């Protein structure tokens, strides 16, 4: 299992996938995953529920203001994001990216733990990352941006609080 301390995203129109690179330039072991359209849309669809359950400000807001509160927190986190548009070098050696099968997200003490599972061994954790609330929002933003660039018809974030339930994120 690899500990991911930094996440980098690349949107690949040729592969029609999002490449998630863990530990690109931080001196730790690098790991690359392909994120499919299906998985990206499931993550984004479940983000409303995740934010509502883990953000005190959102959960305590009146129902008619939850989407606006979540969007406000999202925009604040996005503004603090450090973005680089440098090209991502290919991994050393002939390692192909792993196909990301599932992401499990748990929350405790203001931190989010992401467990990433590859298609090659769907029952074993391939990598783990720990995020702050802002970093979670930044990753959601980058996934959403990738969906837009790849024309995957992702729904807007944080607009489902008063509608039907969103998909469950494992």
C-alpha positions as CSV (number, residue, x, y, z in Angstrom):
1,X,0.0,0.0,0.0
2,X,1.3,3.4,-1.0
3,X,0.7,6.5,1.1
4,X,-0.3,9.4,-1.1
5,X,0.7,12.9,0.2
6,X,0.0,14.8,-3.0
7,X,-2.6,14.4,-5.8
8,X,-2.2,15.5,-9.4
9,X,-4.8,15.2,-12.1
10,X,-4.4,15.0,-15.9
11,X,-7.3,14.9,-18.3
12,X,-6.5,12.6,-21.2
13,X,-8.9,13.0,-24.2
14,X,-7.2,10.2,-26.1
15,X,-7.8,7.6,-23.3
16,X,-11.1,9.4,-22.4
17,X,-10.0,9.1,-18.8
18,X,-8.7,11.2,-15.9
19,X,-5.2,10.3,-14.7
20,X,-4.7,10.6,-11.0
21,X,-1.1,10.7,-10.0
22,X,-0.2,10.2,-6.4
23,X,3.1,11.7,-5.2
24,X,4.3,13.3,-8.5
25,X,7.1,15.5,-7.2
26,X,7.3,15.0,-3.5
27,X,10.0,12.3,-3.3
28,X,7.7,9.5,-2.2
29,X,6.8,6.5,-4.3
30,X,4.6,7.5,-7.3
31,X,1.4,5.7,-8.2
32,X,-0.8,6.4,-11.3
33,X,-4.5,5.5,-11.6
34,X,-7.0,5.9,-14.4
35,X,-10.3,7.3,-13.3
36,X,-13.2,6.2,-15.5
37,X,-16.2,8.3,-16.4
38,X,-18.4,6.0,-14.3
39,X,-16.3,6.3,-11.2
40,X,-15.8,10.0,-11.5
41,X,-19.5,10.7,-11.9
42,X,-20.3,8.4,-8.9
43,X,-17.8,10.3,-6.7
44,X,-19.2,13.6,-7.8
45,X,-22.8,12.4,-7.3
46,X,-22.0,11.3,-3.8
47,X,-20.2,14.4,-2.8
48,X,-23.4,16.2,-1.8
49,X,-24.1,13.6,0.8
50,X,-20.5,13.5,2.0
51,X,-20.3,17.3,2.5
52,X,-23.7,17.4,4.1
53,X,-22.7,14.7,6.6
54,X,-19.2,16.0,7.4
55,X,-19.5,19.8,7.2
56,X,-20.9,21.3,10.4
57,X,-21.7,24.6,8.7
58,X,-23.6,22.8,5.8
59,X,-25.5,20.4,8.1
60,X,-26.6,23.1,10.5
61,X,-27.8,25.4,7.7
62,X,-31.5,25.5,6.9
63,X,-32.3,23.0,4.1
64,X,-33.0,25.7,1.6
65,X,-29.5,27.2,2.1
66,X,-27.4,24.0,2.2
67,X,-26.5,24.0,-1.4
68,X,-25.4,27.6,-1.3
69,X,-23.4,27.0,1.9
70,X,-21.7,24.0,0.4
71,X,-21.0,26.0,-2.8
72,X,-19.5,28.8,-0.7
73,X,-17.2,26.5,1.2
74,X,-16.3,24.9,-2.1
75,X,-15.4,28.2,-3.7
76,X,-13.3,29.2,-0.7
77,X,-11.3,26.0,-0.9
78,X,-10.9,26.3,-4.7
79,X,-9.4,29.8,-4.2
80,X,-6.8,28.5,-1.9
81,X,-5.8,25.7,-4.3
82,X,-2.2,25.7,-5.6
83,X,-2.4,24.8,-9.3
84,X,0.3,24.1,-11.8
85,X,-0.3,23.5,-15.5
86,X,3.1,21.8,-16.0
87,X,3.0,18.6,-18.1
88,X,3.1,15.4,-16.2
89,X,6.1,13.2,-17.0
90,X,5.4,9.6,-17.8
91,X,6.2,7.2,-14.9
92,X,9.7,5.8,-14.8
93,X,9.9,2.3,-16.2
94,X,7.1,0.8,-18.1
95,X,4.5,1.0,-15.3
96,X,1.1,1.6,-16.8
97,X,-1.5,3.4,-14.6
98,X,-3.7,1.1,-12.6
99,X,-7.4,1.2,-13.3
100,X,-9.1,2.7,-10.3
101,X,-11.9,0.4,-9.2
102,X,-13.2,2.1,-6.1
103,X,-12.5,4.8,-3.6
104,X,-13.7,4.5,0.0
105,X,-13.8,7.7,2.0
106,X,-14.0,7.9,5.8
107,X,-14.1,11.0,8.0
108,X,-12.8,11.5,11.5
109,X,-11.6,14.5,13.4
110,X,-11.9,16.8,10.5
111,X,-9.8,14.6,8.2
112,X,-10.8,12.5,5.3
113,X,-9.1,9.2,4.6
114,X,-9.2,8.0,1.0
115,X,-8.6,4.3,0.3
116,X,-8.0,3.6,-3.4
117,X,-8.6,0.1,-4.8
118,X,-7.3,-0.9,-8.3
119,X,-9.1,-3.2,-10.7
120,X,-6.2,-5.6,-10.6
121,X,-6.8,-6.5,-6.9
122,X,-10.2,-5.0,-5.9
123,X,-10.1,-6.4,-2.3
124,X,-6.7,-4.9,-1.4
125,X,-6.0,-1.3,-0.8
126,X,-3.5,0.0,-3.4
127,X,-3.0,3.5,-1.9
128,X,-4.2,5.7,0.9
129,X,-4.4,9.5,1.3
130,X,-5.4,11.8,4.1
131,X,-7.1,15.1,3.2
132,X,-8.3,18.2,4.9
133,X,-11.8,19.6,4.1
134,X,-10.3,22.1,1.7
135,X,-8.2,19.4,0.0
136,X,-11.3,17.3,-0.4
137,X,-13.1,20.2,-2.1
138,X,-10.1,20.8,-4.3
139,X,-10.1,17.2,-5.5
140,X,-13.8,17.4,-6.2
141,X,-13.2,20.5,-8.2
142,X,-10.5,18.9,-10.2
143,X,-12.6,15.8,-10.9
144,X,-15.5,18.0,-12.0
145,X,-13.2,20.1,-14.2
146,X,-11.9,16.9,-15.8
147,X,-15.4,15.7,-16.5
148,X,-16.2,19.1,-18.1
149,X,-13.0,19.0,-20.3
150,X,-13.8,15.4,-21.3
151,X,-17.5,16.3,-21.9
152,X,-18.8,13.7,-19.5
153,X,-21.9,15.7,-18.6
154,X,-21.2,15.9,-14.9
155,X,-24.0,17.6,-12.9
156,X,-23.2,20.8,-11.0
157,X,-21.8,20.2,-7.6
158,X,-23.9,20.8,-4.4
159,X,-27.3,21.3,-6.0
160,X,-29.0,18.1,-4.8
161,X,-29.6,18.8,-1.2
162,X,-33.3,19.4,-1.6
163,X,-33.9,16.8,-4.3
164,X,-33.7,13.1,-4.5
165,X,-30.9,11.2,-2.7
166,X,-27.5,11.0,-4.3
167,X,-25.6,7.7,-4.9
168,X,-23.9,6.2,-1.9
169,X,-20.2,6.5,-1.7
170,X,-18.6,3.4,-0.2
